Amino acid sequence: MKVLVAGATGGLGRSLVPQLVAAGHEVTGMIRSESGAAGVRAFGADVVLADGLDAAAVRAAVESVRPEVVVHQMTALKGGIDFKHFDDSFAMTNRLRTEGTDNLLAASQAAGVRRFVVQSYAGWNLQHGGSATKNEADPLDPNPVPATRQTMAGIKHLESAVTNAEGIQGVALRYASFYGPTGDIGKGGSMVELIRKRRLPIIGDGNGIWSFIHYDDAAAVTVKAIESDVTGIFQVADDDPAPVKVWLPEFARILGAKPPRHVPTWIGRLAVGDAGVAAFTEIRGADNRLAKETFGWQPGYASWREGFRNGL
């Protein structure tokens, strides 16, 4: 199958492209500049150059490849997230989720692409409170923290545009928080360094529940989604959602770092704003059962505990 992966040099793209090639697919990576081309070609894929925000370039790229499936993995999240200025951290990613999605989707429809798979997210944007995890039938948070509203709008636009696109099979994969060698939660990553230096405390009660997924596991289910003919929204996470007060001390222990400090909510709010406080005290995890049942998938790292020990 001919597959075009937009964002082939990103954290997930670097796991996805070689897995697709290994599965026998004819893969082309759409990237912004020649600087990343050698890495993509080393995986056994071809390369086409286009900036996702340049509609004409995207259309020309998709037309030149004529793929059966297009995969949208374009983000711009290098350098970590400033929770206090959340939307600012996601400004370019939000453009890729809105303008970039519209450009790539329109080009795909014009080129007769059969299937379109897009990267979404499951974490802070899920409805707060209530059950420990939320599934795809639960609404996204109806009252997002003001600092996250533009990013929430970008996610909603992406999911709606793709799953309601005319004449194309649309799939949105809501990945949980990524970890792996090339991520913020990975060897040398910004969050790992904060934990090593004891600069990432538990805020308030630490009852915010996080779900995680290793890049390789996320890529594996993405391959299955590409090869399937089902449509809709699916959450991709491991089997072990955990509150901050559980996973953060355990991660510090795995890293050989001192246990995290505890700070009251009001101090946390001064440092990381309402979005950061919510992430540590209110958010809920992602139920992964629909993706597992639909795609016949099981995460290689069923728990972040195993993954953090072996998968970074």
Secondary structure, 3 states (H helix, E strand, C coil): CEEEEECCCCCCHHHHHHHHHHCCCEEEEEECCHHHHHHHHHCCCEEEECCCCCHHHHHHHHHHHCCCEEEECCCCCCCCCCHHHHHHHCHHHHHHHHHHHHHHHHHHHHCCCCEEEEEEECCCCECCCCCCEECCCCCECCCCCHHHHHHHHHHHHHHHHHHCCCCCEEEEEEECEEECCCCCCCCCCHHHHHHHCCCCCEECCCCCEECEEEHHHHHHHHHHHHHCCCCEEEEECCCCCEEHHHHHHHHHHHHCCCCCCEECHHHHHHHHHHHHHHHHHCCCEECCHHHHHHHCCCCCCCCHHHHHHHCC
